[in-house]
């Protein structure tokens, strides 16, 4: 059987959008949150990041973005080392709770906020707002008050605010949390049509199956598996050991594999 940690070695044949080299992170006088993370993600890949609560997924995202500074190791975006605290326009983070991102009077104000802070011209800001609203299907919400939107609407507006910055890499932290079935389906359709390098952290494993080509599993701050969604998430022993369950859509696949062995 092939190693479950092998995909990263294949990324060297492509342009690396993200390269994490021996990343470790811990808060002062606390246990390690991330340990020996080595991970390459190719430009254009869509990767799912899975693991039980406390596995280190959000901390890994914040480290990739430069919000957290690694205790040890190096983060590179498109082969350029980044420093914690720097603005990195190549990458955008969509927070789990849209209310953490949306705080301006209206939707278009929320989308304009980041653009104004990088001092674009009013004409360019308008062009980017209109494009981001259209891309995410929320043009009709432009004048609405952000905090009065539904959960699904807030989710897409938060994504629009990130995409207006024209990132080449987008990190999504639990994007389907608290969405109803229709909003979740719209989100999946949108993610499947995205062109950016995409990393999705989610407990919604069925979404990961539908959207991602590759899955990376964390447990206690370490990468324990890296491969295709079917390979990783149909392995009941692996999933149970790491505090997860085989998604319903893969239970028959797992049974079929077992019966052929």
C-alpha positions in Angstrom: 0.0 0.0 0.0 1.3 3.5 -0.8 2.3 5.8 2.0 -0.5 8.1 3.2 2.0 10.9 3.4 3.3 11.1 -0.2 1.5 13.8 -2.1 3.7 16.7 -1.0 6.7 15.1 -2.8 4.8 15.3 -6.1 4.2 19.0 -5.8 7.9 19.8 -6.6 7.0 19.1 -10.2 4.6 22.1 -10.2 4.8 25.7 -9.1 4.5 25.8 -5.3 2.0 28.2 -4.1 2.6 27.3 -0.4 5.7 25.7 1.1 5.9 25.0 4.8 9.3 23.8 6.0 9.6 22.3 9.4 7.0 24.5 10.9 6.6 24.4 14.7 4.4 26.7 16.8 3.6 27.0 20.5 2.4 29.7 22.8 4.7 30.6 25.7 4.9 27.8 28.3 2.3 25.7 26.6 2.4 22.5 24.7 3.3 22.5 21.0 0.3 23.5 18.8 2.1 22.6 15.5 5.0 20.2 15.2 7.3 19.5 12.2 4.8 20.6 9.6 6.3 20.0 6.1 3.7 20.7 3.4 3.8 21.8 -0.3 0.7 22.9 -2.1 0.9 23.5 -5.8 -0.5 26.5 -7.6 -4.2 25.8 -8.6 -4.7 22.9 -6.1 -7.8 22.6 -4.0 -6.8 21.0 -0.7 -9.0 19.9 2.2 -7.6 20.2 5.8 -9.3 17.8 8.2 -8.9 16.8 11.8 -10.7 16.7 15.1 -11.2 19.8 17.2 -7.9 21.0 18.6 -5.9 19.3 15.8 -4.2 22.6 14.9 -6.1 23.5 11.7 -6.9 27.2 12.5 -3.4 27.7 13.9 -1.9 26.4 10.7 -4.0 28.8 8.7 -3.0 31.7 10.8 0.7 30.7 10.5 0.4 30.4 6.7 -1.1 33.9 6.6 1.6 35.4 8.7 -0.7 36.3 11.6 1.1 33.8 13.9 4.9 33.6 13.8 6.3 30.1 13.8 8.4 29.2 16.7 10.6 27.4 14.2 10.6 26.9 10.5 9.8 28.9 7.4 6.6 29.7 5.4 7.0 30.5 1.7 4.3 31.8 -0.7 5.3 31.4 -4.3 8.9 30.7 -3.2 9.1 34.0 -1.2 9.6 33.7 2.5 7.1 35.7 4.5 7.5 37.4 7.8 4.8 37.4 10.5 2.9 40.7 10.6 3.6 41.7 7.0 0.7 42.3 4.5 0.8 39.5 2.0 -1.6 40.3 -0.9 -1.1 36.9 -2.4 -3.2 35.3 0.3 -6.6 35.8 1.7 -8.3 34.2 4.7 -12.1 33.7 5.0 -12.9 33.4 8.7 -15.2 30.8 10.1 -17.6 33.4 11.5 -18.4 36.1 8.8 -19.2 38.5 11.7 -15.5 38.6 12.4 -15.0 40.1 8.9 -18.1 42.1 8.3 -18.3 45.3 10.4 -19.0 48.2 8.0 -22.4 49.8 7.5 -23.2 48.1 4.2 -22.0 45.2 2.1 -20.2 47.4 -0.5 -18.5 49.2 2.4 -17.2 45.9 3.8 -15.8 45.0 0.4 -14.3 48.4 -0.1 -12.5 48.4 3.3 -9.5 46.4 2.3 -9.2 48.1 -1.1 -9.2 51.5 0.5 -6.4 50.5 2.9 -4.2 49.6 0.0 -4.9 53.1 -1.4 -6.5 52.1 -4.7 -8.2 54.8 -6.8 -12.0 55.2 -6.3 -12.5 54.0 -9.9 -10.5 50.8 -9.3 -12.3 50.2 -6.0 -15.6 50.4 -7.8 -14.5 48.0 -10.5 -13.3 45.5 -8.0 -16.4 45.7 -5.8 -18.6 45.2 -8.8 -16.5 42.2 -10.0 -16.4 40.6 -6.5 -20.2 41.0 -6.0 -20.9 39.5 -9.4 -18.5 36.6 -9.0 -20.1 35.6 -5.7 -23.7 36.2 -6.8 -24.5 38.9 -4.3 -24.8 42.0 -6.4 -28.3 42.5 -5.2 -27.0 42.9 -1.6 -24.6 45.8 -2.3 -26.7 48.4 -0.4 -27.8 46.0 2.4 -26.7 46.3 6.0 -24.2 43.5 6.5 -25.2 42.3 10.0 -28.9 41.9 8.8 -28.0 39.3 6.2 -28.7 35.6 6.5 -25.8 33.2 7.3 -25.4 32.1 3.7 -25.5 35.7 2.5 -22.9 36.8 5.0 -20.7 33.9 4.0 -20.7 34.9 0.3 -20.1 38.6 1.2 -17.1 37.7 3.3 -15.7 35.7 0.4 -16.4 38.6 -1.9 -14.5 40.9 0.4 -11.5 38.6 0.2 -11.6 38.0 -3.5 -11.8 41.8 -4.2 -8.2 41.9 -3.0 -7.3 39.6 -5.9 -5.4 36.9 -3.8 -3.8 34.0 -5.6 -4.4 31.8 -2.5 -7.6 31.6 -0.5 -7.9 29.8 2.9 -11.4 28.9 4.0 -12.0 28.2 7.7 -15.2 26.1 8.1 -17.0 27.9 5.2 -20.1 25.8 5.5 -20.6 26.1 9.2 -24.2 27.2 10.1 -25.4 27.3 6.4 -28.7 25.8 5.4 -28.8 23.2 2.6 -29.4 25.7 -0.2 -26.7 28.1 0.9 -24.3 25.1 1.3 -25.0 23.9 -2.2 -24.4 27.4 -3.6 -21.1 27.5 -1.7 -20.0 24.1 -3.1 -20.9 25.3 -6.6 -18.8 28.4 -6.1 -15.8 26.6 -4.7 -15.9 24.1 -7.6 -15.7 27.0 -10.1 -12.9 28.9 -8.2 -9.5 29.3 -9.9 -7.4 30.4 -7.0 -5.2 27.9 -5.0 -7.6 26.9 -2.3 -7.3 25.3 1.1 -10.5 24.4 3.0 -10.5 23.5 6.7 -13.8 21.8 7.5 -15.6 19.3 9.6 -18.0 19.0 6.7 -16.3 16.0 5.1 -18.9 15.6 2.4 -18.1 19.1 1.2 -14.4 18.2 1.2 -15.2 15.1 -1.0 -17.2 17.3 -3.5 -14.7 20.1 -3.8 -11.1 18.9 -3.0 -8.6 16.9 -5.0 -6.4 16.2 -2.0 -6.8 15.9 1.7 -4.3 16.6 4.5 -5.1 15.3 8.0 -3.8 16.8 11.2 -3.8 15.3 14.7 -2.3 17.1 17.7 -0.5 19.5 15.4 1.1 16.9 13.1 0.4 15.8 9.6 -0.6 12.2 9.8 -2.0 11.6 6.3 -1.9 13.2 2.9 -3.6 11.8 -0.2 -6.9 11.7 -2.1 -10.2 12.2 -0.3 -11.2 8.5 -1.0 -7.9 7.1 0.1 -7.8 9.1 3.4 -11.5 9.3 4.4 -12.6 5.8 3.5 -9.9 4.3 5.8 -12.0 3.6 8.9 -9.0 2.7 11.1 -7.2 5.9 10.2 -10.3 8.1 10.6 -11.2 6.5 14.0 -7.7 6.8 15.3 -7.7 10.5 14.5 -11.1 11.3 16.0 -13.1 11.3 12.8 -15.7 9.1 11.1 -15.9 7.8 7.5 -18.4 10.1 5.6 -21.6 8.4 4.6 -20.9 8.7 0.9 -17.7 6.7 1.3 -19.0 3.9 3.5 -19.9 1.7 0.5 -16.6 2.5 -1.1 -14.8 1.3 2.0 -16.9 -1.9 2.2 -16.1 -2.5 -1.5 -12.4 -2.2 -0.9 -12.5 -4.5 2.1 -14.4 -7.2 0.2 -11.8 -7.1 -2.6 -8.9 -7.6 -0.3 
